[in-house]
Amino acid sequence: MAGGARAATPLIVIRGVTKVYGEGATAFYALKGVDLDIAKGDFVAVMGPSGSGKSTTMNILGCLDVPTRGRFLFNGHAIETLDRDERALVRRRYLGFVFQGFNLLARTSALENVELPLLYRGDARRARREAAMAALDKVGLAPWWKHTPAELSGGQQQRVAIARAIVTNPAVLLADEPTGNLDSERSVEIMELLTDLNRASGITVLMVTHEAEMASFANTIIHFKDGLVESIETNKQRAHAGVHA
């Protein structure tokens, strides 16, 4: 089971989850019966080669897709039974997303980019501004609130993207290759920021990465292969292995 010591009851539980694309002889099984528990407050890195099922699993966990079969419980609620609008509501209330490509609006200030989820939610202008400034402050970019993406470095743009993801105070932050477009130094800075947010705010972090160095920041590493969970290791297990290496 994937999970830290912060909570006895998993925040996320998936059981026997399969995902099939196509039908009959052309059917492709992206997931072949995945079982997984993720504890509240854990920092999880998801790894595996292309086609291993990690991205499909993350799409399901992010309520962007649904399993063909199996159960997906989020905080005890059966997500696989929800319709499209209900899943969108779960995303809006409980999930934040960070992408490799930043996905910022080019001609819009950092503050306005961070405000977007609150604008879609219908929050009042003053409340949006205050929450967005607080989120920018958390990622160390409050002095750059007026700057557009073109006026920011890649690392700063990703910080703005993280601020946008946490401005709604999500329970879970899903990060898809968040350091994929950054150099080594900026990558470490982003991972340290995610670690700080996880520890200080208690946000559960689920991160897809191909880089072992970035995965080492996580408490739990889940390895996918051929549509199944191949192995799960924790910080304690890695530390123990290191001592006895």
C-alpha positions as CSV (number, residue, x, y, z in Angstrom):
1,M,0.0,0.0,0.0
2,A,1.2,3.5,-0.8
3,G,0.9,5.9,2.1
4,G,2.7,7.8,4.8
5,A,2.2,7.7,8.6
6,R,0.0,10.8,8.7
7,A,-3.4,9.1,8.4
8,A,-4.6,5.5,9.1
9,T,-7.5,5.8,6.6
10,P,-6.4,6.2,3.0
11,L,-7.6,9.4,1.2
12,I,-7.6,7.5,-2.1
13,V,-8.4,3.8,-2.7
14,I,-8.6,2.1,-6.0
15,R,-9.5,-1.6,-6.4
16,G,-9.4,-3.8,-9.4
17,V,-9.2,-0.8,-11.8
18,T,-9.0,-1.6,-15.4
19,K,-9.1,0.8,-18.4
20,V,-9.8,-0.6,-21.9
21,Y,-9.6,1.4,-25.1
22,G,-11.4,-0.1,-28.1
23,E,-13.4,-3.3,-28.4
24,G,-13.0,-6.9,-29.5
25,A,-9.7,-7.9,-31.2
26,T,-8.5,-4.2,-31.2
27,A,-9.1,-3.7,-27.4
28,F,-6.1,-2.3,-25.5
29,Y,-5.8,-2.8,-21.8
30,A,-4.1,0.3,-20.4
31,L,-4.7,-0.8,-16.9
32,K,-5.2,-4.5,-16.0
33,G,-6.5,-4.5,-12.4
34,V,-4.7,-1.9,-10.3
35,D,-5.0,-1.8,-6.5
36,L,-3.7,1.2,-4.7
37,D,-4.0,3.1,-1.4
38,I,-2.8,6.7,-1.0
39,A,-2.7,8.2,2.5
40,K,-3.8,11.8,3.2
41,G,-0.7,14.0,3.3
42,D,1.6,11.6,1.4
43,F,4.0,12.7,-1.3
44,V,3.8,10.1,-4.0
45,A,6.0,9.8,-7.2
46,V,4.6,7.7,-10.0
47,M,7.2,6.2,-12.4
48,G,7.2,3.8,-15.3
49,P,8.0,3.6,-19.0
50,S,5.7,5.0,-21.7
51,G,2.6,2.8,-22.0
52,S,3.0,1.4,-18.4
53,G,-0.3,2.8,-17.2
54,K,0.9,5.6,-15.0
55,S,-0.6,8.5,-17.0
56,T,-3.9,6.6,-17.3
57,T,-4.0,6.1,-13.6
58,M,-3.3,9.8,-12.9
59,N,-6.1,10.8,-15.3
60,I,-8.5,8.6,-13.3
61,L,-7.2,9.9,-10.0
62,G,-7.6,13.5,-11.4
63,C,-11.2,12.7,-12.3
64,L,-10.3,13.4,-16.0
65,D,-11.2,9.8,-17.0
66,V,-13.2,6.9,-15.5
67,P,-12.2,3.3,-15.1
68,T,-13.8,0.6,-17.4
69,R,-14.1,-1.6,-14.3
70,G,-13.2,-1.3,-10.7
71,R,-13.7,1.0,-7.7
72,F,-12.2,4.5,-7.1
73,L,-12.9,5.9,-3.6
74,F,-11.9,9.5,-2.8
75,N,-12.4,10.3,0.9
76,G,-14.8,7.4,1.0
77,H,-16.9,8.5,-1.9
78,A,-17.3,6.3,-5.0
79,I,-16.0,8.5,-7.8
80,E,-16.6,5.9,-10.5
81,T,-20.4,6.3,-10.1
82,L,-20.3,10.1,-10.8
83,D,-21.3,11.7,-14.1
84,R,-19.1,14.2,-16.0
85,D,-20.5,17.3,-14.2
86,E,-20.1,15.7,-10.8
87,R,-16.5,14.8,-11.5
88,A,-15.9,18.4,-12.6
89,L,-17.2,19.5,-9.2
90,V,-14.7,17.2,-7.5
91,R,-11.9,18.6,-9.5
92,R,-12.9,22.2,-8.7
93,R,-13.3,21.6,-5.0
94,Y,-10.5,19.1,-4.1
95,L,-7.9,18.9,-6.8
96,G,-5.1,21.1,-8.2
97,F,-3.1,20.4,-11.3
98,V,0.5,21.3,-12.4
99,F,1.7,20.5,-15.9
100,Q,5.1,20.2,-17.6
101,G,4.2,23.1,-20.0
102,F,3.1,25.6,-17.3
103,N,-0.1,26.4,-19.3
104,L,-0.2,30.1,-18.3
105,L,-2.0,32.8,-20.3
106,A,0.7,34.7,-22.2
107,R,-0.7,38.2,-22.0
108,T,-1.9,38.0,-18.4
109,S,-0.1,38.9,-15.2
110,A,1.0,36.3,-12.7
111,L,-1.7,37.5,-10.3
112,E,-4.4,37.2,-12.9
113,N,-3.2,33.7,-13.9
114,V,-3.4,32.5,-10.3
115,E,-6.9,34.0,-10.0
116,L,-8.4,32.0,-12.8
117,P,-9.7,29.0,-10.8
118,L,-11.4,31.4,-8.4
119,L,-12.9,33.4,-11.3
120,Y,-14.3,30.2,-12.7
121,R,-15.7,29.4,-9.3
122,G,-17.4,32.7,-9.1
123,D,-15.5,34.2,-6.2
124,A,-15.8,38.0,-5.7
125,R,-13.0,40.1,-7.1
126,R,-11.5,41.2,-3.8
127,A,-11.5,37.7,-2.4
128,R,-9.8,36.4,-5.6
129,R,-7.1,39.0,-5.4
130,E,-6.3,38.3,-1.7
131,A,-6.2,34.5,-2.2
132,A,-4.1,34.8,-5.3
133,M,-1.6,37.1,-3.6
134,A,-1.4,34.7,-0.7
135,A,-0.7,31.8,-3.1
136,L,2.0,33.8,-4.9
137,D,3.5,34.6,-1.5
138,K,3.6,30.9,-0.6
139,V,5.7,30.2,-3.8
140,G,7.9,33.2,-3.2
141,L,6.7,35.3,-6.1
142,A,4.6,38.0,-4.5
143,P,7.0,40.8,-5.7
144,W,6.4,39.5,-9.3
145,W,2.6,39.7,-9.3
146,K,2.4,42.2,-12.2
147,H,4.8,40.3,-14.5
148,T,3.5,38.3,-17.5
149,P,5.0,34.8,-18.3
150,A,7.3,36.3,-20.9
151,E,8.9,38.4,-18.1
152,L,9.5,35.4,-15.9
153,S,12.0,32.5,-16.0
154,G,10.9,29.0,-16.6
155,G,11.2,28.2,-12.9
156,Q,9.2,31.3,-12.0
157,Q,6.5,30.4,-14.5
158,Q,6.2,26.9,-12.9
159,R,5.9,28.6,-9.5
160,V,3.1,30.7,-10.8
161,A,1.5,27.5,-12.1
162,I,1.8,25.9,-8.7
163,A,0.3,29.0,-7.0
164,R,-2.6,28.7,-9.4
165,A,-3.0,25.0,-8.5
166,I,-3.0,25.7,-4.7
167,V,-5.1,28.9,-4.7
168,T,-8.3,26.9,-4.1
169,N,-6.7,25.0,-1.1
170,P,-7.0,21.6,-2.8
171,A,-6.7,18.3,-0.9
172,V,-4.6,16.8,-3.7
173,L,-2.0,18.3,-6.0
174,L,-1.5,16.3,-9.2
175,A,1.8,17.2,-11.0
176,D,2.6,15.8,-14.4
177,E,6.3,16.0,-15.1
178,P,6.5,19.4,-13.3
179,T,10.3,19.7,-13.9
180,G,10.3,18.4,-17.4
181,N,11.0,21.8,-19.0
182,L,13.5,23.0,-16.4
183,D,17.2,22.7,-15.9
184,S,18.7,20.8,-13.0
185,E,18.9,23.8,-10.6
186,R,15.4,25.0,-11.2
187,S,14.1,21.4,-11.0
188,V,15.5,21.0,-7.5
189,E,14.0,24.4,-6.5
190,I,10.5,23.2,-7.7
191,M,10.8,19.9,-5.9
192,E,11.8,21.7,-2.7
193,L,8.8,23.9,-3.1
194,L,6.5,20.9,-3.6
195,T,8.1,19.2,-0.5
196,D,7.5,22.4,1.6
197,L,3.9,22.6,0.5
198,N,3.3,19.0,1.3
199,R,4.8,19.3,4.8
200,A,3.6,22.7,5.8
201,S,0.1,22.6,4.2
202,G,-0.6,18.9,4.4
203,I,-1.4,18.8,0.7
204,T,-1.3,15.3,-0.8
205,V,1.0,15.4,-3.8
206,L,0.8,12.9,-6.7
207,M,3.6,13.4,-9.2
208,V,4.4,11.7,-12.5
209,T,8.1,11.8,-13.3
210,H,10.7,10.0,-15.4
211,E,13.6,11.3,-13.3
212,A,14.8,9.2,-10.3
213,E,16.4,12.3,-8.8
214,M,13.1,14.1,-8.7
215,A,11.3,11.0,-7.4
216,S,13.7,10.8,-4.5
217,F,12.0,13.9,-3.0
218,A,8.8,11.8,-2.5
219,N,7.8,9.8,0.5
220,T,6.5,6.9,-1.6
221,I,7.5,5.8,-5.1
222,I,5.1,3.7,-7.2
223,H,6.5,1.9,-10.2
224,F,4.1,0.9,-13.0
225,K,4.8,-1.7,-15.7
226,D,2.5,-3.2,-18.3
227,G,-0.7,-1.7,-16.8
228,L,0.0,-2.9,-13.3
229,V,1.7,-1.7,-10.1
230,E,5.1,-3.4,-10.3
231,S,6.5,-2.2,-6.9
232,I,6.1,0.4,-4.2
233,E,8.9,1.7,-2.1
234,T,9.0,4.2,0.8
235,N,11.6,6.6,2.2
236,K,12.2,4.2,5.1
237,Q,12.8,1.3,2.7
238,R,15.1,3.3,0.5
239,A,17.0,4.6,3.6
240,H,17.3,1.0,4.9
241,A,18.6,-0.3,1.6
242,G,21.1,2.6,1.5
243,V,22.5,1.7,4.9
244,H,22.9,-1.9,3.9
245,A,24.2,-1.3,0.4
